[in-house]
């Protein structure tokens, strides 16, 4: 290994520093406050899973499985993958723990890191974090509406700017197969105008044409037949019900007949929240119904619906603000002896004050400066034979006989 090179975090990853970390904690608290009362319980699945879970769950023809997974072999020769998304793992856990025996639907929420080998840019990372919910075990349209409204509310509470909701329906796999054939025929009729990538995928997944940013493809796709016009009666009724419930809740949305999601497991409802405040990566969060996923993973036919949102992207477009709060008390060491400073610090914390003490060898003057920089509300000066309490607001300082009196004086100062 070459010595002396500068060590940096891997490409597409980032460090979370305290200010950012506090905003994340705040967003996590907002999430929990929203999900728990709605009956969603926390779930945590492993960061790595058998590769097969994603191949079967997310879909062999998706970009995620074809080129974005961090896959490795363990010492036993098993192929493992850092999870690129959470739904497949949550469904595996649902089956593995027999959650279908609990009262349905089972409602879950999660928060954590995910990994995709994408080209890094603003808002797009190789290790990123998602918050998500999954409601498994019922195909009732009210669940679709409920999860959509939960994300809507989370974005509102986070103060996200310029948020829009796009809504579509993909129907059943059968409808989609028939529609795929129809779309493929149409695209073939104008093949010369399509991008190489879309042309190469025509057989496997013609729907991906709707994802393209190639001008020729966009023009062709504009006149293409729409899946939304091909839904069977039941799916159309389900979609109408979801829309009616969102209307009733006063949640605006745009119908997007060409909404394509990057994962293959979706059936019926699909949706995406975008923000005008984001650049090219405008997706803040998205999801949909996945009624065939659990059976695809080898389980019974059990429907589900959910979403995930990028935590970095929410924070990019929102004003979740956590002002750094200075300590109640800063312990200044001025010769020590009356009590040891460290003991004073312990007593302060035990009494419920937020407290810090000098730990970098500063002069007394330097220590007061430091207390000021930290925004400390008061200072406890521990001298050789004296203890004194200073109100940092007024500058008043007075001597106290012992630590008990110091605590009482500080309580007054901080009141
Ligand atoms: P997804 O649309 O692939 O869906 O990802 C959801 C969100 O994760 C995106 O809207 C975006 O905010 C964020 N995200 C995705 N990739 C990156 C990245 N490379 N860097 C930063 N943020 C990113 C899913 O993952 C599905 N599991 C959602 C779902 C749950 N569907 C049903 N249930």
Boltz pocket constraint, residues with backbone or C-beta under 6 A from the ligand:
constraints:
  - pocket:
      binder: B
      contacts: [[A, 84], [A, 85], [A, 86], [A, 87], [A, 116], [A, 118], [A, 123], [A, 124], [A, 125], [A, 126], [A, 127], [A, 128], [A, 129], [A, 130], [A, 132], [A, 133], [A, 134], [A, 262], [A, 263], [A, 273], [A, 283], [A, 284], [A, 285], [A, 286], [A, 287], [A, 288], [A, 289], [A, 290], [A, 305], [A, 306], [A, 307], [A, 308], [A, 309], [A, 310], [A, 311], [A, 312], [A, 313]]
      max_distance: 6.0
